Amino acid sequence: MSRLNVGNLFNENEDGAPVVSGISTFSSPNYFVPPSGSTAQRPSSPGEGMIRFNTDSGHLEYYTGTHWADVIVNNNELGGGTGSNTGTGTRGLIAGGLTPSIVDVIQYFTIDTLGNSQDFGNLVAVTRLAAGCASSTRGIFAGGASPSPTKTNKIDLVTIASTGNASDFGNLTLARNQLAALSNSTRGVVAGGDAPASVSDVMDFITIASTGDAVDFGNLIAGNEQLTGCSGSVRGLFGGGSAPGVTNVIQFITISTTGNAQDFGDLTIARNFTGSCSNSTRGLWGGGRTPGDKNTIDFITIATLGNAQDFGDLTSTRALVSACSSSTRGVFSGGLDSSTLLNTMDFITIATTGNAVDFGDLTATTHSMAGCSNGHGGL
């Protein structure tokens, strides 16, 4: 084996490095620095196997020949069950809701497969209208009505790779339901909701790897309930809701800091009770009520500012729908179509546009659930 020790290596024109062919081994005990840049700076004509550090997502990524994929995604692959969990991939969780009675059930499924959801365990108490977020290892369910119509400040914790009942994480700064949550790999942010005294503009944050009570993050643009959230690794977005009338406003925050939300743009139509999910580049909102129930799916590019665009449609109109995602796929589950409870699960491919396709069924017809996954856009 030959060995070459150099500080810098350029081609004869000193405008780039020469191609190194064959099998090359890097044995430095320190580190290797790959090329880096934003999502917008990706090569226009990448070759299969190219690797780079994406400064927007904070992840290494590689080109598969058809799309850029996060190297870190492989750390989130779970499975080993039956039905929708026979394969491996990102695990989605949905918790609580109305069936039509209020329940404490947590369901799970593998987002990269197709099939019905299965029982994961139970929340600390029966809960509806809570909010969910997650790291790559832990799922968080915050607030809600428990039992209806009492507003709660509880925060529940589950370990996503296992199955079993939730445990107590701590408390929000303010009891409320009809709130929203989002997260990156370390921090969860919970916003808005129907509080005991009024509709809230409060945003709280938690450190997901620890336990304890939430801390004040800042304030939404205005008091807002029935909104939903999604995120990239840097930026979080809250969209829709009632503030106090049904709104189309999308707000954004920088997750790693604290401070008040700012205007991002608008959804294509004003609506509340949507489901929202994301990968590292796109955020989506599906379904909702305006006051009639909708099947509309909107998308935005997280790193930019501006109004949402039409993505396609869910398989049916519905509100009070739950959503979660992997790096490639979003799943919208359950909901209420007028007075009809649904067990429907739809999926979309986030990088494209088009109508949703049937994924499987929930264990029961349910609405007003909280959703999260271990492979969403903030990780």
C-alpha angles and dihedrals in degrees: 000000000000122000130209123188114190138153097210132006124199137166121248092274092049090230098112145342124289121248113267109208131189125032112330125186124201109204103172112140089215119054146295118233113211124198112282139197145127126291089259090055095058112129112274093224106027123185124228111272097024112147130200142154113255108216092196096056097028089229138115110247136187135200113246095193092265106041145357112267130191114248088212093062091083089065090063099054113123134160137116097139132100134273109005090007100057091097129053129253143092115342120227123202129195121185141193124343138133124301078177090288116063111263142191096211121135115200129191140193140167108258094206093059134053127244146082126313121253137210115277101172139275139297119242088259138000107283141176132181093026126142128239136206135156151192121219090276109024134055121207128200115188136188124337136135110305107195105000125291097008113103115228136202095200123130118203126202132204133176104236097207092058133049123234144093125317122253131210116275101175138271139296118241088247133026111241147139133208088050134140136232139191137169150187123213094290111019135052121202122200120194143187126338142147105300127188095262103030146330105302133231092186121129119197130186136204134188101239097207091059134048128236143090123317122257129218113270102175138271139297118241087263139347108293136178132181091034126135135213142213135169154194120219092273108025132047125200133201118193140186124349134126117300084179097300119041107285139199095202120131115201128191139204136183102244098209093055134051127239144094126313121257133208115272102172138275139295115241089254134013112257145145135208093043127151116240133193140152150189121217094284109026135050122199137195120195134188122345140145131277082177092291114065115261138204094200120134117198129188137198135185105246098211093055135057124238146085125314122256131217113269101175138272139296116241089257140011113265147144133204088048126160124223139188135163152200124213090277110022139047124203124202114198137193124331142150123281103196099304096338118106114218136207091189121138117193130182136201133188104242098209092058134047126238144095124313121258130214114273102175139276138295118241087255139001102278142164136181094045129152119233138197141153141199094238108046127135097273094063 
